[in-house]
Amino acid sequence: MQIAVHWSVVLLLIGQWYTSDAIPRTHNPLLPPSESDLFQHALHNYAGLLIGALVLLRIGLRMFPPQSLLPRLTNWRDRASQAVHWALYFSLLGRVAAGFVTSYLWAPAARFHVLFWNVTLILVGLHIAAAAYHALRGDGVVWRMIPSTLFKSDDEHGVCPADEVEDAEIVILFEYDPIPAATRSADMSSLNLLCTAIGTRSSPQ
């Protein structure tokens, strides 16, 4: 579910960027807005509310994981990753709240909406840079966020073996957060324990 929420928010943010140009045109006192601009404005508003709901869901999933999968912040990279993630969540929520106030309560709040958008862009840039860093390291962190690789039996991707998954949904709880050292063991029993903890391992035949 974490992966689905992550990529849904990414797609919605791209849509927000695309539809944002229509908003000034719908408020132009000299020219009446087109039907297309009105549609894009409405789409922008409702997609923003959906982003807010998804971010709240993401926070809930992140705050209440199985105890065995809680992350251990063992170095500065772990702490930086956590900090960027939480900053992203709050900047997105701030942007949604400011957009709601701007559209329905107080138009001057638009300046805060733009401010939160700029902060979000900076944090997204850091997030992408971290993903590129992990991709260059080849540590398998990025692969865990690519849906098409979830059921591959490639141990270096850090997922459950395909032949032990039976119509299951694998939930990656911490996105680009490094997996705790205790779960990075090459021993397959560690992977089986992880699968069991998140309810993805099939019952014995």
N, C-alpha and C positions, 0 to 999 in steps of 0.2 A: 504493500500500500504506500509506503514511503516513496518508492520510486515513481509510482503513478502520480502521487501528489506533486512531487518535484517537477516532473516533466509537464504536468498540467499547468503549473504556475509559470513555467518558462514559456510555454505557448501563449498563455493568456497575457503575459507581459509584452511579448512581441506584438500581439494584437492591440494592446494598450498604446504602444508606441505608434503603430500604424494609424489608429483611429484618432489620436490626439490632435492631428492637424485640422480635423473637422470642427473641433470645439470653438475656436475663435470665429469661424465662419457662421456658426449658429447664433452668435451674439453680436454680429455686425449690425449696427443700427442703420447702415446705409443700404445694405443689400439683404433681401429675404433669403433665408437658408434653403438649400435644395433638399429634396427628399432624402438623397443619399447622405448629406451632412447630418440631418436629423437622426437618421438610422444609425450612423456611426457614433453620434453623440450618445444615444441611448445604449448602444452596444458597449461603449466605453464605460458608462456608469454601472451597468449591470455586471459586466466582466470584472470591474473593480471590486464590487461587493463579493463576487465569487472568489476572487483572490483572497480577500480578507477571511472568508470562511475556510478556505483551504489552508491558509497559514495558521489559523487557530487549530485546525485539525492536526497539522504538522507539529505544532507545539505540544498538543496533547499526546501524540504518539511518542514524541521525543522525551517528554517528562515522565512517562509511565511505562518504560520498557521492562521486560523481565529482568529481575535482579541480576541474573547470571550474565546479562549482556550490557550492564552499565559500563561506560567507558572509563578508563583510567588515564588521567591526564599526567603522563609521566615526563613530558618534556615541553619545551616552549612551542613546538609545532602543534602539539595536541591542544594546548591552551589557546594558541592563535586561531586554530580551526574552530574551536568552540566559540570564541569571541566573535569571529566573522559571521558564523551562522546565526547567533542570537542577534547581532546587529542587523543582519538582513531581515530577520523576522520582524523586528520592531520597526525598521524603516518601512517595510511593506505595509505593516499595520498602520503606521503613522500616515503614510500616503493615502491609504484607503479611507481612514477617518477624515483627513483633510479634504479629500475629494467629495466625500458625502456631505460634509459641512458646506463646502463651496457650492455644490449643486442644489442643495435643498434648504440651507439655513442662512449662510452668510457668504456672499460672493468674494469678499476680500481675503477669505482663507485660501484662495488660489495660490497666494505666494508661498504658503506652507506646503501646499500640494507639490509645487515645483521644487521646493527645497528638499522634500523627502525623496522626490524622484531623482534628483542629482546625487543625493547620498546613496540611494539604491544602486545607481549606475556605478559609483565608485566601488561599492561592496561587491557588486557582480563582477567587476573587473578583477578584484582580488580573488574572488572565488574561482574565476576562470584561470587565473595565473596559478593558483594552487592545484587545479586539475591538470594543467599542463606540466607542472612540476612532477606530480605523481605519474603522469603518463611517460615522461622522460625517464623517471626512475624505474618504470616497469614493475612496480610493486603490486599491481592488481587492484588498486583502490578505485581507479576510474572504471574498470570493467564491471565492478559491482553495481554501478549506476546505469549500465547499459542493459535494457531489458532483454535483448536478444541473446545475451550471454548467460542469463541466470541459470539455465538448466544444462549448461555444458559441464562435462565431467573433467574439467581442467582444474586441478587442485590449486594452481597458482592464482586463480581468480577468487579463491576463498569462498566457494559456494558448495552446496551439498552435491554429492555425486548424483548424476542423472538417474542411475539405476536404483537409487534409494528414495526417489521422489515420486509420489503417487498422487497426481492431481492436486498438488500443493501450491500454495503461494509463498514464495520466499520473501521475507520482509527484511530488507537491509535497514537497520535502525539509525545508522549514523552517517549516511551519505558519504562525504569525503573525509569524515573523521577517521583517523587511523584506528584499525582494530586493535584492541588490547594485546599486549605481547603474549599473554597466556593463551590466546586463541590463534596465534600465528604459527603454532607448532606444526611441523611437517607430518606428525603422527596423525593418521587418519582417524584415530579415536577422538581427537579434538574436534574434527569436523563433524563426526557423528554426534558428539555431545552438543555442539552448536545447533545442529539440525533438530535434535530432540527438544532443545530449549525453546525453539520458536515453532515447534509443532509441524515440521515439514518432513520428518522422516517417516517412511511408510512402516506399517506394522510388520513384524517378522512373518515370513511365509510358513 
